[in-house]
Amino acid sequence: MPLSQLLPESSIVSDLAPILPTHIEETIQAIARLQAEHRRNATPLQRSVERLTAFIGRTTFVGGLTVVLLLWISGNLLAEQFRLPALDAPPFNWLQGVAGVLALYITVFILSTQRRENELSELREQLNLELVITNEQKTAKVIQLLEELRRDMPQVSNRYDAEAVAMAQPANPEVMLEAIKETQEIGLAITDPDRAEGETDRLPGDTAEPPASAD
């Protein structure tokens, strides 16, 4: 008798289903909640704009727009050919006006949707930054505990490890930010010395003093 008849179907499905660790499942749920909250905070107008932008990006819209343009142009050309009154004779001024207005609205829709996506991307970047800083602090703490354990164990020789001592100190985000800025300034000075000198002259807090009035 086949195994599928001996075992219930639910047990087979559960065995074939992938089992995720708890921390991975919690991470996936947190990301899903972040995206769901972002969509939930959208206004009805923003949802309508996002749906319109999604529709504009489909090949159906492109194909339909192409068919409409061809019918409009060919219809007006045939009307002139048979000496009938054309709705939009060449050079198709009405068509150009409608195309300009449509292009303006499509641009606004895309920019509005992109702005919403950028807000979600900023939330993700902030979450990633916080996780990186937290993991770095946890790693430094683990190194500190390992060093304390090594010093307390009589079986292990107590030797000084400068690299371990340096890695046991949690990084200061402000110091790292200043180091990144200095590195960028050095790179700018190498690639564009004139611009670097101009930015160096404008020190933070320097304000142009008004000319002294002659009494």
Beta strands, then each sheet from edge to edge (+ up, - down):
end
